[in-house]
Amino acid sequence: MWLVIFLLALAFVVGMAMVLLRTANLPKIPPHIKSQPYTDDDE
């Protein structure tokens, strides 16, 4: 029983580490890039 709980916890930790590593490798937007203002869509 304890082995199953340990394996589940280990899989969770490894899975979260993989998610964090994947999000850390996403391309970063340079700081000099500014977002464009939205135009009014009510027209």
ZAMARGU-4260 file (C-alpha; in steps of 0.2 Angstrom, whole numbers, plus 5000, padded with zeros to 4 digits):
<rodrens>
0) 5000/5000/5000 | 5014/5012/5005 | 5023/5008/4989 | 5008/5013/4978 | 5006/5030/4987
5) 5025/5033/4985 | 5025/5029/4967 | 5010/5040/4964 | 5018/5054/4974 | 5034/5052/4964
10) 5025/5052/4947 | 5016/5068/4952 | 5033/5077/4957 | 5041/5071/4941 | 5026/5077/4931
15) 5026/5094/4939 | 5044/5096/4936 | 5042/5092/4917 | 5028/5105/4916 | 5039/5118/4924
20) 5053/5114/4913 | 5042/5115/4897 | 5035/5132/4902 | 5052/5139/4906 | 5058/5135/4888
25) 5044/5145/4880 | 5050/5160/4870 | 5050/5176/4879 | 5043/5192/4872 | 5057/5206/4871
30) 5054/5220/4883 | 5054/5233/4869 | 5039/5225/4861 | 5023/5235/4865 | 5005/5228/4864
35) 4994/5237/4851 | 4978/5245/4858 | 4962/5238/4854 | 4950/5247/4843 | 4932/5249/4849
40) 4922/5234/4843 | 4905/5242/4847 | 4904/5250/4830
</rodrens>
